[in-house]
């Protein structure tokens, strides 16, 4: 089956059990808002980079049965109006997550990570804010082997532009304190 994703009202593609499935087309009477169009474009671009996700309408991709969840919030969608104290545990993200945001002050698109251990991030967005709701430290790294930047349990950091290009994470229960 061939699916055209370049036309108006194109929806994002899902990968479920190895089969591509397109959500129902949008109504042609109501053109998509700029926000919806940018979310669809961001989802499409993310699926091109890491296609093994499950789409959760209207703006979320889930990897590894929810071990990594990306919720897209482009600037055209307006402020997310999130509370750093509750956002990382809300919106379908289970307890003990670490949330990475692509804008300062916990705004913008959010990547929530629940899996432990070292792993490469699926998301390639810039990291500008972090909230660690886990009971142990969380490390963000440039490569799997470097020391990384350490974030203690229960802490939120609204401006972490100095680690914005890091692409590896390590959340391991044996790490109890930041060095």
C-alpha positions, 0 to 999 in steps of 0.5 A: 500500500502506498501512502502520500504524506505530502498533500494537504491534510496529510496525517502522520503515519503509524508503524504498528506490527510492521504495517503502515497505517494512515489515520483518517484524512482530515476534512477538506472543508476545514483546512488544518491549523498552523499548529496541527500542520506543524505537529503533523510535520514534526511527527512525520520527520521524527518517524523518518528518523526513528519509525518504530513508534506508536502514534497517540493522537493528536501529538504524541509518539511512543517508543518501546511500549512507553519507555520513551514518549515524545509529545510535540508542541511547536511554537505555533501551538502557543505556550504549553502552560505546563507545571514542572511539578506535575507535567512529567507525571501527567499526560499519560506518562507513568511515574518515575520519568525524566522529561526533556523539553526543547524550550526553556522553562519546561515549554515546547515539545517534551520527551519523557524517558522511563527506561533505565540504563544508558541509551541513545535518544530517539528524539533529535531535538535540542534539550533546553529544560529537564525535570527528573522525577525519578528516585535516582540521578539522571545523566545526559551525555554527548557519547555513551562513554563520557561522564555527562551532566548529572541531575539529582532526583526530584529536581527541575532545571528550566535552562540547561542550554549548556547541555542542549546538544547531548544525545545519550542518557543514563538513568541507572538505579545504582547511581544515588548521588551526583558526583 
